[in-house]
């Protein structure tokens, strides 16, 4: 172990010294020199021991100096590598569209990206102000661009930023493009290989024209008359991009009674009212829930900084009910299918989800005679599915991590669409004397109760990464014989080729399935220093069974804590 650490330290020192020779700004050079001092070895290694890689959400990391950090230099390296790849695989004119969120340096990194594209004779369209990630996905196809970039770290804490790459289909890059771009980046060994001679004639600002077309497409998704709606809506953008388009989408659907959480309305790179701007975290919903209670509104919507995820809370029967990602995805699929007219479709319909998302979606789809496909974790795989299934029609889908999509004019999870669509479902339910929770209970009565839960262990740094690898290896080499007290009947290692035509690439994911079809799926996060355990169980919809399943999950979590924390 000590020899490994010494090797990493030498690699880090060599890389840091290379950076000093690149001609950094004075304050950046001082920062690197400080890291090279005795006593700062651990921080030096974290900053320089490797280059950032593309994960499930693209390149994402802590903001700071170093090859393993997000900064203008790593952004430039990634963009130059992408330019080199585009020039290899695309003949003729090439173009890119760029968006950015409210995070620290996002606008600066977006402008730097546009400059590198222009220096490489690639036309770039950049939004004049912050815009949601799904609108970027829409813009790639609308402008017929070769690729798209969005500067964001999605729902990560304020210390992070990132760089998501989209291909010409509007979906995030997948294999082989991701690996090939990384290969091109790796070939750049000196900053002198980056073309910084930008051409302002090849940079064009965009905004209102794309905004208008995007909202018009969203408006077409409405299938219910919301013009007389009495639904009372609370919205929070959690200091992010949602404020730019969600009010517009709700208005386009016919909703007027919309109130914003004022203290979270303005973009703020510090995300000053929340610990983390992630709608999956209850703390992020706290101010919105207080307003929901005070005003006795019907529904709270809260979106993450780049507006691809949305969390929902209800004020129902004088109580607060928070819906999770599996429940919201199921409601969206259910509503889409009960309103689906197959006679109007020229292609057979299907819905999609990820392998860690509720199997309830499969049951609903089966009942309506619609195919349901499961992909690897990460919405980019659903986008890839949409691209490959051009003889079929994507209707709706989602993933448990609060990301959903209706129709296919966007090729990523879309909180703008989702907010409008979820409010329409809530309005339809209210007009029938029900709440979203009532509709959910009706679904459980019909298809069975499905209980899912995510448990996460955070393990930071090089040592944390090693611990995560050790846990994954233990489950591979000696998986438990029982989960939830039930005998394991199947272990699926997605790091090997699996017998599934939809999942055609390997991934560091292990899934255990018991005889009662209970399951545990574990995977390292692609965007954060975490290992995730996904639990899924089902039973008849009774209070007794609900409590039983919750207790089984609690016992399994305790077992994991005792073994690995």
C-alpha positions, 0 to 999 in steps of 0.5 A: 500500500505504501509503495502504491501511495509513493507511486501516486505521489510521484505521478502527482508531482510530475503532473503538477510540475508540468502544469506550472510549465504550462503558464498558469495565472499567477494565483494558480501557479502559487496554488500549485506550488503550495500543494508541492510543499511538504505536508500537502501530499494528500491534497496534491494526489487528490488534485493531480493523480489522474485525469477526470473521466466521463461517468454516467453524467459526463465529466464531473468533479470538485472545482479547483486546480489540477488534472483531477479537478474542474477548471478552465484548463480541464474544460479546455482539454476536454473540449479540444479532445472533443474537437479532435474527435469530431474532426475525425468522425464527421466530414464537412461543417460541424457545430455545437450548442452550449448551455450552462447552469447557475454554479460557480464559473459555469458561464465562464466555462461555457464561454471557454468551451465556445472559444475552443470550438471556434478556434477549431473552426467549429460553429458554436451556439451558446445560450446568452444566460443559464438554461436547463439541461433538457433544453440543451438536449432539445436544442442539439436536434432543433439546430441540427448540431454535431454535439452539445455541451452543458456546464453543470454538476446537476444535483451535486453540492456547490463545490462541484461543477461538470461538463456533460457531452451530448451527441447529435441525437440529443442524448448524452454520449455513450460507448464508443464515443465516450471512450474515444473522446477520452482517448483523444483527450489522453493524447493531449500531453501539453497545453500547447496542443490546445488551440486557443485562437478563437474566432468570434465570428463562429460564436452565436448567442441564442435564447428566445427562439429556442425557448419558444419552440421548446415550450410549444413542443411541451404544450403539445403533450397536454391531453387534459383541459387545465384551463379551469384548474383550481390546483394550487402549485408551489414551485422552487428552482433551488437556486437553479435554472428551473426558474427560466422555463418551468413557469412558462411550461406550467402556463402553457399547460393552462395553470395560473395559480403558481407561487414560487419559494421566493428565497430560492428563486434567484440563481445562487452558486452557493445554494445558500438555503440548502445543504445540497440542491438535490430534490431527493434530499428532504432538507432541500424541500424544507422551505417549500414544504413550509410554504405548502403547509402555510398556503394549504396548496396542493403540490410542491415541485422542486428542481435541481440546478440544471432542471433534469430532476424534480421532487414532489410533495403533496398537501393531502388530507391535512398531511404532507406526503412526499413522493419518491422517484419510483412513484412519480415515474409510475404515475407518469407512465400510468397516465400516459398509457391510460390516455394512449390511443394506439390507433393514432400511432404509426409505430408500436409503443413502448416505455422505458426505465433503468434496471434499478427503477421499480418493476411496477412500470413493467406491470402497468405496461404489460396490462396495457399491452405495451412493451417495457424495456430496462436499461443500465442506470443512467438516462443516457442509456434510455436515450440510446434506446430511443435512438436504436428503436426507431421502428417503435415509439417511445411514450414515457419513462423514468428512473428512480433518481427523480428523472422522467421523460414524456415523448422523445423530442428531448433525449434526457430526463426533463424536469420542465416537461415533468413538472407540467405533466405531473401537475396535469395528473394532479389536476385530473385527479383533483377534478375526480375528487382524488389526490396523486396519492389516491391514484397511486393507491389505486395502482397498488391495489391493481398491480401490487405494492412495490417498495423501493429504497436507496441506501448510500455510503459516501467514501471520498478520496483515493482510499474511499475509491479503494473501499468501494472497489473492495465491496464490489469485489466481495459481492462478486467473489462471495455474494450472500446466500440470502437477502431479506431472509430469502434465498438468492436464486440469481446473481447478475454481474453486469461487468460481464456480458449479460443475456439481454439485447437491450444491455449490450455494454458492460457496467460495474453493477451487481444485482441479487435476485431472491426466490420471492423476486426481492432484489438488491442492486449495488453500483458505484456512483458515476458522479459522486464518491459513493456506493449505492444499494438499491432495494426492491420488494413487492407484495399485496397492497395491505398495511401489514405487508407494507410494514413487513417490507419496510422492516426487511429493508431496515434489517438489510441496511443494518447488516450493510452498515455493520459490514462496511461502515 
